[in-house]
Amino acid sequence: ILSRMAEDAHYRLAPEAVDVATTFLASLYNQKREHFGNARMVRNIFERTLARHSDRLAAEKAPTRHQLLTIDSSDLPVGESFA
C-alpha cells in the first residue's frame, strides 16, 4: 500500500527505504489492536513521511529532482506512535 501511494504521488522509495518500511509495517501489524486499520494507518504513515521528507529537503539549498522525488529511510516515521 505504501509503495502504491508513493507511486501514485510520483515519488519513489529508495531501496533501503523499502527494507525499513517493510520491517516497520510488519512490526506495527504484529502489534495490531482490535480496530486495526491497515490502509488508514499506512496513509497516515505516508503523510508523515512526506512531511519529514519536506523538512529534510528544506535544508538543501538547491535539491535535485532525484532528491525531490525520492523518499529515503530517514523520511519514514519509524518509532512514532500509530495507535
KEROLO-304962 format. One record per residue (C-alpha): residue in three letters; residue number from 1; x negated, y, z. Coordinates in steps of 0.25 Angstrom, whole numbers, padded with zeros to 4 digits, always signed. Layout:
<rec code="ALA" pos="NUM" c1="X" c2="Y" c3="Z"/>
...
! end
This chain:
<rec code="ILE" pos="1" c1="+0000" c2="+0000" c3="+0000"/>
<rec code="LEU" pos="2" c1="-0011" c2="+0010" c3="+0004"/>
<rec code="SER" pos="3" c1="-0019" c2="+0007" c3="-0009"/>
<rec code="ARG" pos="4" c1="-0006" c2="+0009" c3="-0017"/>
<rec code="MET" pos="5" c1="-0003" c2="+0022" c3="-0010"/>
<rec code="ALA" pos="6" c1="-0017" c2="+0027" c3="-0013"/>
<rec code="GLU" pos="7" c1="-0016" c2="+0023" c3="-0027"/>
<rec code="ASP" pos="8" c1="-0002" c2="+0030" c3="-0029"/>
<rec code="ALA" pos="9" c1="-0008" c2="+0043" c3="-0023"/>
<rec code="HIS" pos="10" c1="-0020" c2="+0042" c3="-0033"/>
<rec code="TYR" pos="11" c1="-0030" c2="+0038" c3="-0022"/>
<rec code="ARG" pos="12" c1="-0039" c2="+0026" c3="-0021"/>
<rec code="LEU" pos="13" c1="-0044" c2="+0019" c3="-0009"/>
<rec code="ALA" pos="14" c1="-0059" c2="+0017" c3="-0009"/>
<rec code="PRO" pos="15" c1="-0063" c2="+0002" c3="-0007"/>
<rec code="GLU" pos="16" c1="-0067" c2="+0004" c3="+0007"/>
<rec code="ALA" pos="17" c1="-0054" c2="+0011" c3="+0010"/>
<rec code="VAL" pos="18" c1="-0047" c2="-0001" c3="+0005"/>
<rec code="ASP" pos="19" c1="-0054" c2="-0010" c3="+0014"/>
<rec code="VAL" pos="20" c1="-0052" c2="-0001" c3="+0026"/>
<rec code="ALA" pos="21" c1="-0037" c2="+0001" c3="+0022"/>
<rec code="THR" pos="22" c1="-0035" c2="-0014" c3="+0021"/>
<rec code="THR" pos="23" c1="-0041" c2="-0016" c3="+0035"/>
<rec code="PHE" pos="24" c1="-0033" c2="-0005" c3="+0041"/>
<rec code="LEU" pos="25" c1="-0020" c2="-0008" c3="+0035"/>
<rec code="ALA" pos="26" c1="-0022" c2="-0023" c3="+0039"/>
<rec code="SER" pos="27" c1="-0025" c2="-0019" c3="+0054"/>
<rec code="LEU" pos="28" c1="-0012" c2="-0010" c3="+0054"/>
<rec code="TYR" pos="29" c1="-0004" c2="-0021" c3="+0048"/>
<rec code="ASN" pos="30" c1="-0009" c2="-0031" c3="+0059"/>
<rec code="GLN" pos="31" c1="-0005" c2="-0021" c3="+0070"/>
<rec code="LYS" pos="32" c1="+0009" c2="-0018" c3="+0064"/>
<rec code="ARG" pos="33" c1="+0021" c2="-0016" c3="+0073"/>
<rec code="GLU" pos="34" c1="+0036" c2="-0019" c3="+0071"/>
<rec code="HIS" pos="35" c1="+0039" c2="-0007" c3="+0062"/>
<rec code="PHE" pos="36" c1="+0026" c2="-0008" c3="+0053"/>
<rec code="GLY" pos="37" c1="+0028" c2="+0000" c3="+0040"/>
<rec code="ASN" pos="38" c1="+0017" c2="-0005" c3="+0031"/>
<rec code="ALA" pos="39" c1="+0019" c2="+0005" c3="+0019"/>
<rec code="ARG" pos="40" c1="+0023" c2="+0017" c3="+0028"/>
<rec code="MET" pos="41" c1="+0010" c2="+0015" c3="+0037"/>
<rec code="VAL" pos="42" c1="+0002" c2="+0014" c3="+0024"/>
<rec code="ARG" pos="43" c1="+0008" c2="+0027" c3="+0019"/>
<rec code="ASN" pos="44" c1="+0004" c2="+0033" c3="+0032"/>
<rec code="ILE" pos="45" c1="-0010" c2="+0028" c3="+0031"/>
<rec code="PHE" pos="46" c1="-0011" c2="+0033" c3="+0017"/>
<rec code="GLU" pos="47" c1="-0006" c2="+0047" c3="+0021"/>
<rec code="ARG" pos="48" c1="-0016" c2="+0047" c3="+0032"/>
<rec code="THR" pos="49" c1="-0027" c2="+0042" c3="+0022"/>
<rec code="LEU" pos="50" c1="-0024" c2="+0053" c3="+0013"/>
<rec code="ALA" pos="51" c1="-0025" c2="+0064" c3="+0024"/>
<rec code="ARG" pos="52" c1="-0038" c2="+0058" c3="+0028"/>
<rec code="HIS" pos="53" c1="-0043" c2="+0058" c3="+0014"/>
<rec code="SER" pos="54" c1="-0039" c2="+0072" c3="+0012"/>
<rec code="ASP" pos="55" c1="-0046" c2="+0076" c3="+0025"/>
<rec code="ARG" pos="56" c1="-0059" c2="+0069" c3="+0021"/>
<rec code="LEU" pos="57" c1="-0060" c2="+0076" c3="+0008"/>
<rec code="ALA" pos="58" c1="-0057" c2="+0089" c3="+0013"/>
<rec code="ALA" pos="59" c1="-0071" c2="+0089" c3="+0018"/>
<rec code="GLU" pos="60" c1="-0076" c2="+0087" c3="+0004"/>
<rec code="LYS" pos="61" c1="-0080" c2="+0100" c3="-0004"/>
<rec code="ALA" pos="62" c1="-0076" c2="+0094" c3="-0018"/>
<rec code="PRO" pos="63" c1="-0071" c2="+0080" c3="-0017"/>
<rec code="THR" pos="64" c1="-0071" c2="+0072" c3="-0029"/>
<rec code="ARG" pos="65" c1="-0059" c2="+0065" c3="-0036"/>
<rec code="HIS" pos="66" c1="-0064" c2="+0052" c3="-0031"/>
<rec code="GLN" pos="67" c1="-0064" c2="+0057" c3="-0017"/>
<rec code="LEU" pos="68" c1="-0051" c2="+0063" c3="-0018"/>
<rec code="LEU" pos="69" c1="-0045" c2="+0050" c3="-0023"/>
<rec code="THR" pos="70" c1="-0052" c2="+0040" c3="-0015"/>
<rec code="ILE" pos="71" c1="-0047" c2="+0036" c3="-0001"/>
<rec code="ASP" pos="72" c1="-0059" c2="+0031" c3="+0007"/>
<rec code="SER" pos="73" c1="-0059" c2="+0023" c3="+0020"/>
<rec code="SER" pos="74" c1="-0061" c2="+0035" c3="+0029"/>
<rec code="ASP" pos="75" c1="-0048" c2="+0040" c3="+0024"/>
<rec code="LEU" pos="76" c1="-0040" c2="+0029" c3="+0030"/>
<rec code="PRO" pos="77" c1="-0034" c2="+0032" c3="+0043"/>
<rec code="VAL" pos="78" c1="-0039" c2="+0019" c3="+0050"/>
<rec code="GLY" pos="79" c1="-0038" c2="+0020" c3="+0065"/>
<rec code="GLU" pos="80" c1="-0026" c2="+0029" c3="+0064"/>
<rec code="SER" pos="81" c1="-0012" c2="+0025" c3="+0070"/>
<rec code="PHE" pos="82" c1="-0001" c2="+0020" c3="+0061"/>
<rec code="ALA" pos="83" c1="+0009" c2="+0015" c3="+0070"/>
! end
